[in-house]
Amino acid sequence: MKDWIAGLLAVLGTLLVLAGATVTVVKTLTPDPAGTPAGTDPLGGTATTNGNRFSRWLHRINAADRLIGWGVILLALGAVAAGAIEFNLGASAGTR
């Protein structure tokens, strides 16, 4: 079951990274339609004025970069699930 989860996360992460890269390339190669402002927020004007500093920063990231970010997170989770990345936490008390 662990292998299925790792494989699924790897496939989904790769697809998200490729989709974000494709959106970036397509936006770069095609001109903006006339009348479309370049700096509009896709979530609406209130998304950048309300909330704390982190949420304003998060909403300023464009959709392609968010896809790439989620893809990288899924790839890292897939690596953890597959056992390629391992965390060992330990504590010991000095007793006599």
C-alpha positions, 0 to 999 in steps of 0.5 A, a space after each residue: 500500500 505504501 508503494 501505491 501511495 508513493 507512486 500516486 503522489 509522484 505521478 500527481 506531483 509530476 503532473 502539477 509541476 508540468 502543468 505549472 510549467 506549461 501554463 508559464 510557457 504558454 503565457 510567455 509565448 502568447 500575447 495578452 488579449 486586448 483590454 485585459 490588465 496584466 496585474 489583476 488578482 484572479 481571486 478578486 480585489 478583496 483577496 489582497 486587501 483582507 487578511 494577514 501578511 502571509 495570506 496577502 503574499 500567498 494570494 499574490 503568487 500566480 496560479 502557475 507558480 502555485 501549481 509548481 509549488 503544490 507539485 513539489 510538495 507532493 513529490 516530497 511527500 511521495 519521497 517520504 512515503 516511499 522511504 527515500 527521505 527519512 526522519 529520525 528524531 530522538 532524545 536521551 536523558 543523561 542519567 547516572 
